[in-house]
């Protein structure tokens, strides 16, 4: 019993220490993230101020740094957000990591040149620095917009499929509104023929096979009978008197 209690106590201590380490680590990462964001915000604000306050090579250096940092940070956020939903962006993320190494190197060089006292040397190096900044930012922008276009394309395809399914479901729910098929038109009545001069003024209908069949037995039924034979023992009929 004492051994079991000791083991349980030791287990609780280990779990408590592990939880404490995780909480402290998470808090430290949160603090570091906050400090990094605050530092970036201060640096970006300082660079914007130098862009307007220091004309010439120093102001252009600050402008190049601000452009480089803004493009690289936006591309990094877009790729990290998209790779969680699209595994194919891992290759793009690896390419960006290689590009990011060149970006950090250029940013460090631009930062060191901010303290360069020789303005002539600084002005002579600006065209090359400007070209490198343009190439890196164009590559970063290309990766960022390609990832966004891919995400939007998938969203449009999913929306089209969803709209088609909703249309089918809406039609099934409104099944009672389906119009019935029109009945086949009935045969029209025959038109009456024009009145003939030799007949009476009454209206007559054209002869049909059914009417001709119905009239044939009637005609045979009203045929007048033949003359009845006379016999010698029959008396002659008397003529009727006129009185």
Long-range contacts (C-beta under 8 A, 24 or more apart in sequence): 40-69, 40-73, 43-69, 44-69, 44-70, 56-119, 57-119, 57-122, 57-123, 57-126, 58-114, 58-122, 60-126, 60-130, 61-110, 61-113, 61-114, 61-122, 61-126, 61-129, 62-114, 64-110, 64-129, 64-130, 64-133, 65-107, 65-110, 65-111, 67-133, 67-137, 68-103, 68-106, 68-107, 68-110, 68-133, 68-136, 68-137, 69-107, 71-136, 71-137, 71-140, 71-141, 71-144, 72-99, 72-100, 72-103, 72-136, 72-137, 72-140, 74-140, 74-144, 75-140, 75-141, 75-143, 75-144, 76-100, 78-144, 78-147, 78-148, 79-143, 79-144, 79-147, 82-147, 82-150, 82-151, 85-151, 86-150, 86-151, 86-154, 88-150, 89-147, 89-150, 92-143, 92-146, 92-147, 95-143, 96-140, 96-143, 99-136, 99-139, 99-140, 99-143, 102-132, 102-136, 103-136, 103-140, 106-132, 106-133, 106-136
